Amino acid sequence: MTQDGMLKRNGCGRWEFNDIELTSGSAVEIQIDDHWICGVIEHWHDSYYWFSRRNGIPVVLHSGIRARFPLKTERRMRNE
């Protein structure tokens, strides 16, 4: 089972959840309307965003977004 947590800014001003710091290129799923959607964290226009992998829709990161890392099998399938 994948452990999820809430996004928050750490003391360095970077985004993290479950004490794991995220950087540009980090693959992360976020929960939107009870659905987990895979995307990637990127720095864009002086802020950090999550972009959906399927169609590149941006979401501005803010504290309280539920996030988790994708399952290994899901990451492997997307890279094929």
C-alpha positions in Angstrom: 0.0 0.0 0.0 1.3 3.5 -0.8 1.4 5.9 2.0 -0.1 9.3 1.4 0.2 12.6 3.2 -0.6 16.3 3.0 1.7 18.7 1.0 3.3 21.5 3.0 6.3 23.8 2.8 9.3 22.9 4.8 11.7 25.3 6.6 13.7 25.7 3.3 10.5 26.8 1.5 10.4 23.6 -0.5 7.3 21.3 -0.8 7.2 18.0 1.0 4.9 15.3 2.4 5.7 12.7 5.1 9.0 14.5 5.6 10.1 13.7 2.0 11.2 16.8 0.1 10.0 17.1 -3.5 12.0 18.6 -6.3 11.4 19.5 -10.0 10.7 16.2 -11.8 9.3 14.4 -8.8 6.5 12.0 -9.8 3.6 12.5 -7.5 -0.1 11.6 -7.5 -2.5 14.1 -6.0 -6.1 13.5 -4.9 -8.7 15.4 -6.8 -12.4 14.6 -6.1 -11.5 11.3 -4.5 -9.4 10.2 -7.6 -5.6 9.8 -7.6 -4.1 11.5 -10.6 -0.4 11.0 -11.6 1.7 14.0 -12.5 5.0 15.7 -11.9 6.3 18.6 -9.8 7.9 21.4 -11.7 9.1 25.0 -11.0 7.4 27.4 -13.4 7.0 31.2 -13.3 8.6 31.6 -9.9 6.3 29.0 -8.2 5.9 25.2 -8.0 3.2 23.4 -9.8 2.0 19.9 -10.3 1.3 19.0 -14.0 -0.9 16.0 -14.9 1.0 13.5 -17.0 -2.0 12.8 -19.2 -2.6 16.3 -20.5 -0.3 18.7 -18.7 -3.0 20.5 -16.7 -1.2 22.6 -14.0 -2.2 22.8 -10.4 -0.6 25.5 -8.1 0.8 23.7 -5.1 -0.7 24.7 -1.7 -0.7 23.2 1.8 -3.2 20.5 2.4 -3.3 18.8 -1.0 -3.3 15.1 -0.4 -0.3 13.4 -2.2 1.4 10.1 -2.6 4.2 8.5 -4.7 3.0 6.4 -7.7 3.1 2.6 -7.3 6.2 1.1 -9.0 4.0 -0.9 -11.4 2.2 2.3 -12.5 5.5 4.2 -13.1 6.9 1.3 -15.1 3.8 1.1 -17.3 3.9 4.8 -18.0 7.5 4.6 -19.1 6.8 1.8 -21.7 
